[in-house]
Structure formats: structure tokens, C-alpha cells
Amino acid sequence: MNLSPHGYLALISLSPRWEQTFAESMVGEGDARTLAMQPSKLSEFVSLVRERF
């Protein structure tokens, strides 16, 4: 689990750049929307999240 010793869960907010990247990577309509991000871009995002945690 990712809780601190005091029981808190750390939150990371997305930068405007990443918000835009995710928004532009969404395809489909309504409940059928899915993420269609380039694997290299998604890997970059996951690496950055790991660094922050």
C-alpha cells in the first residue's frame, strides 16, 4: 500500500502538459472512451509517477 506511516495517501496532481496529453489521447464517445496513448508516452508518465512516490 502507498500509505504514509501516519495513514495518509499522497496525491500527485497532473501538470497542464500531462492533462493535455491525456485529454488528446482519449478516443471514442461517452462511456466508450478509452486511452490511446503512445506506449513510449505512457511509459514516460509511469516513470515520472514512480519518481514522485
C-alpha positions as protocol buffer text, in pm:
chain_id: "A"
residue {
  index: 1
  type: MET
  ca { x: 0 y: 0 z: 0 }
}
residue {
  index: 2
  type: ASN
  ca { x: 113 y: 359 z: -55 }
}
residue {
  index: 3
  type: LEU
  ca { x: 4 y: 498 z: 281 }
}
residue {
  index: 4
  type: SER
  ca { x: 247 y: 702 z: 489 }
}
residue {
  index: 5
  type: PRO
  ca { x: 332 y: 586 z: 842 }
}
residue {
  index: 6
  type: HIS
  ca { x: 57 y: 822 z: 961 }
}
residue {
  index: 7
  type: GLY
  ca { x: -204 y: 667 z: 733 }
}
residue {
  index: 8
  type: TYR
  ca { x: -209 y: 938 z: 466 }
}
residue {
  index: 9
  type: LEU
  ca { x: -221 y: 874 z: 93 }
}
residue {
  index: 10
  type: ALA
  ca { x: 0 y: 1108 z: -108 }
}
residue {
  index: 11
  type: LEU
  ca { x: -165 y: 1275 z: -406 }
}
residue {
  index: 12
  type: ILE
  ca { x: 10 y: 1398 z: -718 }
}
residue {
  index: 13
  type: SER
  ca { x: -160 y: 1650 z: -941 }
}
residue {
  index: 14
  type: LEU
  ca { x: -112 y: 1641 z: -1316 }
}
residue {
  index: 15
  type: SER
  ca { x: 74 y: 1925 z: -1480 }
}
residue {
  index: 16
  type: PRO
  ca { x: -113 y: 2115 z: -1751 }
}
residue {
  index: 17
  type: ARG
  ca { x: 108 y: 1942 z: -2008 }
}
residue {
  index: 18
  type: TRP
  ca { x: 9 y: 1595 z: -1889 }
}
residue {
  index: 19
  type: GLU
  ca { x: -358 y: 1690 z: -1859 }
}
residue {
  index: 20
  type: GLN
  ca { x: -348 y: 1800 z: -2223 }
}
residue {
  index: 21
  type: THR
  ca { x: -161 y: 1486 z: -2328 }
}
residue {
  index: 22
  type: PHE
  ca { x: -420 y: 1263 z: -2162 }
}
residue {
  index: 23
  type: ALA
  ca { x: -712 y: 1464 z: -2300 }
}
residue {
  index: 24
  type: GLU
  ca { x: -573 y: 1443 z: -2653 }
}
residue {
  index: 25
  type: SER
  ca { x: -518 y: 1066 z: -2615 }
}
residue {
  index: 26
  type: MET
  ca { x: -882 y: 988 z: -2537 }
}
residue {
  index: 27
  type: VAL
  ca { x: -1080 y: 833 z: -2821 }
}
residue {
  index: 28
  type: GLY
  ca { x: -1444 y: 737 z: -2851 }
}
residue {
  index: 29
  type: GLU
  ca { x: -1761 y: 889 z: -2712 }
}
residue {
  index: 30
  type: GLY
  ca { x: -1929 y: 887 z: -2371 }
}
residue {
  index: 31
  type: ASP
  ca { x: -1882 y: 571 z: -2168 }
}
residue {
  index: 32
  type: ALA
  ca { x: -1697 y: 409 z: -2459 }
}
residue {
  index: 33
  type: ARG
  ca { x: -1397 y: 646 z: -2429 }
}
residue {
  index: 34
  type: THR
  ca { x: -1060 y: 477 z: -2400 }
}
residue {
  index: 35
  type: LEU
  ca { x: -699 y: 587 z: -2368 }
}
residue {
  index: 36
  type: ALA
  ca { x: -499 y: 556 z: -2691 }
}
residue {
  index: 37
  type: MET
  ca { x: -165 y: 699 z: -2579 }
}
residue {
  index: 38
  type: GLN
  ca { x: 164 y: 605 z: -2742 }
}
residue {
  index: 39
  type: PRO
  ca { x: 336 y: 336 z: -2532 }
}
residue {
  index: 40
  type: SER
  ca { x: 651 y: 548 z: -2504 }
}
residue {
  index: 41
  type: LYS
  ca { x: 448 y: 843 z: -2368 }
}
residue {
  index: 42
  type: LEU
  ca { x: 265 y: 620 z: -2119 }
}
residue {
  index: 43
  type: SER
  ca { x: 597 y: 471 z: -2008 }
}
residue {
  index: 44
  type: GLU
  ca { x: 733 y: 823 z: -1953 }
}
residue {
  index: 45
  type: PHE
  ca { x: 429 y: 907 z: -1739 }
}
residue {
  index: 46
  type: VAL
  ca { x: 463 y: 590 z: -1529 }
}
residue {
  index: 47
  type: SER
  ca { x: 832 y: 659 z: -1473 }
}
residue {
  index: 48
  type: LEU
  ca { x: 758 y: 1012 z: -1353 }
}
residue {
  index: 49
  type: VAL
  ca { x: 490 y: 887 z: -1113 }
}
residue {
  index: 50
  type: ARG
  ca { x: 731 y: 629 z: -971 }
}
residue {
  index: 51
  type: GLU
  ca { x: 993 y: 900 z: -918 }
}
residue {
  index: 52
  type: ARG
  ca { x: 746 y: 1115 z: -725 }
}
residue {
  index: 53
  type: PHE
  ca { x: 636 y: 832 z: -498 }
}
